[in-house]
């Protein structure tokens, strides 16, 4: 369906170009306005073709976003370690827990826990990055 949408966009743009090329002939001084009507009709038809092509492309991409989110979950998309529902915002370094904002309120203990922003990167990946940058 995305390929059909691309074709409709292309045909619509070419049709609009044709409508714009006959526009100077329609604006010539003359009493007959049928060419102007033809020009307006051609441009509006071209815009309908282009918009329907964009709609078809958007519909085909909307269907593929569901499969993208499923593959992101399979890759280990970050979820809170405590509730498992929301995206984590902070990492408790003492307990090694990625926590969302709701679970942080119940876990918070300033005496024993140290918190850093959650990135959900593996430890090996972070250490290779720090070694590569010379830190």
N, C-alpha and C positions, 0 to 999 in steps of 0.2 A: 504494500500500500504506500510505502514511503517513495518508491520509485515512480509510481503513478502521480503522487503529489509533486515530485520534482518536475515531471513532464508538464503537468498543468501550470506550474509556476513559469516554466520556460515559454510555453505557448502563450500564456497570459502576458508576459513581458513583451514578446514579439508582436502580439496583437495591439498592445498599448503603443508600441513604437509606430506601428502602422497608423493608428489613430492620430498620433501626434504629427506624423508627416503630412497627413491630409488637412491638418488644422490651418496652415497658412492659406490654402485654397479656399477654405470655408470662410475665412475672415476678409477675403477680398471684397471690395465694394461691389455689391450686386444685390438684386432683389430676391434671388432664389436662396432660400435658407435650408434646402434639403441636404446640401453637403455638410452644413454645420450640424444638422440633426444626425447624419450618418457618422460624423466624427465623434459626437457625444455618445452615441449608441455604441460605437466601437470601443471607446475608452472605458465606458462603464462595464461592458461585457468582459473586457480584458481584466479589469479589477475583480470582477466576480470569479473569473478563472483563477487568478492569482490567489485570491483569498481562499477559494476551495482547495487549492493545492497546499497552501499553508495549513489549513485545517486537517487535511488528510495526513500530512507529515506529523503534525502535533498528535493526532490520534494514534499513529503508529508508534511514536516515541513514548506516549503515555502507557501503552501496553507493555513496552519493554522495560519501563522503570520498576514494575513489580518484580521482574526477574532479576533486576540489578540489586534491589534491596534484599532479595533472598540470597544472592551470592555474597553480598556484604555481610550478612549474618553468618554465612558459612565460613567466611574468612576470619571470623572471630571479632565481629564488630563490638565495640566496647559497650558494656552494660555494667551497672552498679553491681559490685560483688555482694552487697548485703541484700538488696531487694530484687535485683536483676531486671528492673523495668526501665529505668531512666539512664541517660548517659552520665558517666561519672565526671565530676568537676574537680575532684581533689583526691590525692593519694596519701594515706596514712603510712608514713615510712616505717613506723614501729611495727604495725600489724600487717603491712603490705596489703592494704585494702583500698580499692578504688571505690569512692563513695559519691553518690549523687547529693544534691543539696538537702533533700529531705532526710536521708540517712546520716548525713554529717551532723545534724542537730541532735540526734540520739547518740552518736558515737563520740562527740567532741569532749576531749579531756586535755586541757592545756598543760597539765603537769607531766603527763607521760607520752603524749603523742606529738609527732612532728609532721606537719602537713606541707605538701608541695602540690602544684597544679598537676592534674592527671593528664598524661600524654598517651598512656596505654602502649608504650613502646617496650619491647623486650629489653632486658638488661644488657645482653650482648650487643644489640644494635646501638644502644646509647653509648656504651663504652668504646665501640669502634668509631662512632662519630666524634667523641671527645679526643680520641687518639689521633684521628685524621686532622683535626683542627689545631692540634698542638697544645691542648689544654691540660 
